[in-house]
């Protein structure tokens, strides 16, 4: 009888350790009752802590936002691309400064 109470007491302790992990209290407690508190403790310690999982999730969200911001920076406005093309034509001497200014004003408006 004492052995049974000791087993349940150890299972509760291991369950409390598992409650701070992603496996949770009840899963760790049931594993402790069914298998052994020692085996359940080893299994619970293999799981990631909840704070670590939350931190990892937040870092993933920040990385995705940073990637999206970088992609938005690299996407050029069609007007900007057209003005760059006109500037190259002006630099090559194909169009004059006046033509460049007129076409640029037309694109901007």
C-alpha positions in Angstrom: 0.0 0.0 0.0 2.8 2.4 0.8 4.4 1.5 -2.5 1.2 2.6 -4.3 1.1 6.0 -2.6 4.8 6.5 -3.2 4.2 5.6 -6.9 1.3 8.1 -7.2 3.3 10.8 -5.3 6.2 10.4 -7.7 3.8 10.5 -10.7 2.4 13.8 -9.5 5.9 15.2 -9.1 6.9 14.1 -12.6 3.5 15.5 -13.9 4.4 18.9 -12.4 7.7 18.8 -14.2 5.9 17.9 -17.4 3.4 20.7 -17.0 6.2 23.2 -17.9 6.9 21.2 -21.0 4.9 20.9 -24.3 3.8 17.4 -23.3 1.8 18.8 -20.4 0.8 17.6 -16.9 -1.8 14.9 -17.7 0.2 13.1 -20.4 3.3 13.0 -18.1 1.2 11.9 -15.2 -0.5 9.1 -17.1 2.8 7.9 -18.5 4.2 7.9 -14.9 1.2 5.8 -13.7 1.3 3.4 -16.6 5.0 3.0 -17.2 7.2 4.4 -14.4 7.9 7.8 -13.0 11.5 7.5 -14.1 10.6 6.7 -17.7 8.0 9.4 -17.8 10.5 11.9 -16.4 13.0 11.0 -19.2 10.2 11.4 -21.8 9.1 14.7 -20.3 12.6 16.1 -20.3 12.9 15.2 -24.0 10.1 17.6 -24.8 10.7 21.3 -25.4 9.9 23.8 -22.6 6.8 26.0 -23.2 8.8 29.2 -22.9 11.4 27.9 -25.5 8.6 26.9 -27.9 7.0 30.3 -27.5 10.3 32.1 -28.1 11.0 29.9 -31.2 7.5 30.7 -32.6 8.1 34.5 -32.0 11.5 34.3 -33.8 9.8 32.5 -36.7 7.2 35.3 -37.0 9.9 38.0 -36.9 11.9 36.2 -39.6 8.9 36.0 -41.8 8.1 39.7 -41.3 11.7 40.6 -42.1 11.7 38.5 -45.2 8.5 40.1 -46.4 9.9 43.6 -45.7 13.1 42.7 -47.7 11.0 41.4 -50.6 8.9 44.6 -50.6 12.1 46.7 -50.8 13.3 44.7 -53.8 10.0 45.1 -55.7 10.3 48.3 -57.7 7.5 50.5 -58.7 6.9 50.4 -62.4 7.2 54.2 -62.6 10.6 54.0 -61.0 11.7 51.3 -63.5 10.5 53.4 -66.4 12.2 56.6 -65.1 15.5 54.5 -64.8 15.0 53.4 -68.4 14.6 57.0 -69.6 17.6 58.1 -67.6 19.7 55.4 -69.4 18.4 56.6 -72.7 19.3 60.2 -71.8 22.8 59.0 -70.7 23.3 57.2 -74.0 22.3 60.3 -75.9 19.2 58.9 -77.4 16.9 61.5 -75.9 17.7 65.1 -74.8 17.3 66.6 -71.4 14.1 68.4 -72.3 12.6 65.2 -73.6 13.7 63.4 -70.5 12.0 66.0 -68.3 8.8 65.9 -70.3 8.6 62.1 -70.2 9.4 62.0 -66.5 6.7 64.6 -65.7 4.3 62.6 -67.8 5.1 59.4 -65.9 4.9 61.0 -62.5 1.5 62.6 -63.1 
